[in-house]
Amino acid sequence: MKALELRELSDEELKKRLIDEEENLAHMRFQHATAQLESFAKLRTGRRDIARMKTVLHERELKGKTEVEKPSGETQREESKTQSKR
């Protein structure tokens, strides 16, 4: 799944898909251990999809924190301009 597609999902839907994908990965690891997995590439794809999902969730978490910490109405560029004038 592409990162753009993941960014369109809500937090709840993304977390649900993450849990499902982690369960699927565990199942594929078991299949690999018992030599029943058809393609090792599926493991790689599953790990990368999980990493993408976690990245999008982390980005949202950081974005939420930075919006709370910024003063209302000021951007970072405006803040640096006012500090350099002082």
N, C-alpha and C positions, 0 to 999 in steps of 0.2 A: 504494500500500500504506500502511496506517495505521501510525502509530508504535507503537501497542499491539501490533500483529501483529509488528512488527520486534523489539520487546523480548522476545518469546517465543522467538525464534530463538537458536541458539547462536552464539558468535563466529565459528566456522568457516563456518557456513551463511550468516551475515550477510555475511561477507567475500566468499564465493562469489557471492552475489546482487549485491553491489556491483560486482564485476568484470563480471558478466553485464550489468548495467544500464548500466555505462559503455561497454561494447562496443556495446550496443543504441543508446545515445545517439550514438555516433560514426557508426553506420550511418544513423541518422535525420538527422544533420547533413549527411551526404553526399547523402542523398535530397533534402533541402531545397535544397542548393546546385545540384542538377541539376533542380530543379523537379518532382521525383517524389513529394514528401511530400504526403500527402492533407490533413493537418491540422497546423498549427503548434502547436496545443494539445498534441500528443503530445510535442513537444520540451520544453515547459514542465513537463509532468507528469513526464517522465524526469529533468529537472534537479532537480525538487523531491523525487522519490523518492531520488535519489542523496544529496541534502542530508540527508534524514531518516535514511538509513542511516549516513552519516558522523557525524551528531549522536548517534545511539544508541551507536555505537562509541566516540565521544569521551566520552560520559557514563560508559560502563563503565570506560574507562581512568582517568578522574578518580576514580571511586568506588573503584577498586582502589588508587590512590595514597593516598587519604585514610584508608582503612581500615588501611593499613600504618603511616601516620604517627601515628595516634592511640594513646595509651597504652592498655593492655589494661584493659577494664572501665569506663573513664571516658567519659562523653559530653561534648560541648562545653558543655552547660549546667552539668554538675557542675564542670568546670574553671573556668568563670567564677565560680561560687559560692565555690569555694575561694580564688580570687584576690581576690575582693572582701572576704572575711573577713580577709585578711592586712593 
